[in-house]
Amino acid sequence: MWSDKRWLEWKGDIENTYEYEITDKREIETRVGKLDCFVIKSIAKSRIGSSELVSYFNEEFGFVKLDYKNIDGSATVLELEKTK
């Protein structure tokens, strides 16, 4: 069980359904410069709610930005900061 009182609590198992769609390919500004990225919109749904993710995938560096809308309405953004 992944229930956590800091954002949402539940009892029992949760079954999620997921949808993913590539919605665009565009240049975005990142901390490592301008990069061409596929934009992937995702949604997860369950009996307790839904969450969303917009991810940005670059063919050289992989996922360079992940923009989450969490089940409790909060947001989390992860971004590539540097490369070697």
Backbone torsions as a table, in degrees:
resi	resn	phi	psi	omega
1	MET	NA	134.5	-178.6
2	TRP	-105.2	12.1	179.8
3	SER	-57.2	138.2	-178.8
4	ASP	-145.4	118.6	-175.0
5	LYS	-63.5	-15.0	177.8
6	ARG	-69.0	-24.4	179.9
7	TRP	-133.4	-35.2	176.4
8	LEU	-171.8	136.9	178.0
9	GLU	-116.0	147.1	175.4
10	TRP	-154.4	166.0	177.8
11	LYS	-114.3	144.7	175.7
12	GLY	83.6	-177.6	-179.4
13	ASP	-78.3	154.5	177.1
14	ILE	-123.2	131.4	173.3
15	GLU	-106.1	124.2	-179.3
16	ASN	-104.6	148.8	167.3
17	THR	-116.4	142.1	-175.2
18	TYR	-124.4	142.2	173.4
19	GLU	-129.2	135.7	178.1
20	TYR	-129.8	138.2	178.2
21	GLU	-146.1	128.8	171.4
22	ILE	-78.3	116.3	-172.5
23	THR	-106.6	-14.2	-174.9
24	ASP	-167.4	163.1	166.1
25	LYS	-134.4	119.2	-176.4
26	ARG	-151.9	165.1	177.0
27	GLU	-85.6	130.9	176.1
28	ILE	-123.9	153.8	176.0
29	GLU	-85.7	127.8	178.4
30	THR	-129.1	176.1	177.9
31	ARG	-69.0	-16.0	177.5
32	VAL	-105.3	14.4	178.4
33	GLY	109.8	-173.3	179.3
34	LYS	-78.4	132.8	-178.4
35	LEU	-134.4	140.0	171.6
36	ASP	-77.8	127.8	-175.8
37	CYS	-136.0	145.4	165.1
38	PHE	-79.7	138.1	176.6
39	VAL	-103.4	122.1	-178.2
40	ILE	-116.9	120.9	176.9
41	LYS	-101.1	134.1	-176.0
42	SER	-133.3	150.2	174.2
43	ILE	-140.8	140.2	174.3
44	ALA	-118.2	130.7	-179.5
45	LYS	-125.3	143.5	175.4
46	SER	-150.8	-177.8	-178.9
47	ARG	-68.2	-15.8	-178.9
48	ILE	-101.7	-4.2	179.4
49	GLY	144.6	-162.3	-178.8
50	SER	-141.3	159.3	174.0
51	SER	-136.9	159.2	-176.9
52	GLU	-132.0	154.9	177.6
53	LEU	-142.4	131.4	167.2
54	VAL	-113.3	118.7	-178.4
55	SER	-117.0	153.1	-177.2
56	TYR	-123.2	117.2	-174.3
57	PHE	-114.6	123.9	176.8
58	ASN	-106.1	136.5	-175.3
59	GLU	-65.2	-25.3	178.7
60	GLU	-87.8	-42.5	-172.3
61	PHE	-104.5	-8.2	-177.0
62	GLY	83.6	-147.6	-180.0
63	PHE	-73.2	120.4	-177.1
64	VAL	-106.3	-15.3	176.8
65	LYS	-153.8	135.3	176.0
66	LEU	-127.6	119.4	-175.4
67	ASP	-117.1	100.1	-175.3
68	TYR	-95.8	139.8	164.1
69	LYS	-110.7	109.4	-173.1
70	ASN	-77.8	164.8	-174.8
71	ILE	-60.4	-25.3	179.6
72	ASP	-92.4	5.3	179.7
73	GLY	92.7	-9.1	177.9
74	SER	-75.4	168.6	-179.1
75	ALA	-124.7	147.7	174.9
76	THR	-135.8	129.5	178.2
77	VAL	-124.2	126.1	174.9
78	LEU	-115.1	133.1	-178.9
79	GLU	-136.2	144.0	173.1
80	LEU	-64.0	128.5	-177.7
81	GLU	-100.1	-33.8	-179.9
82	LYS	-159.9	165.2	176.8
83	THR	-130.0	160.0	177.7
84	LYS	-117.5	NA	NA
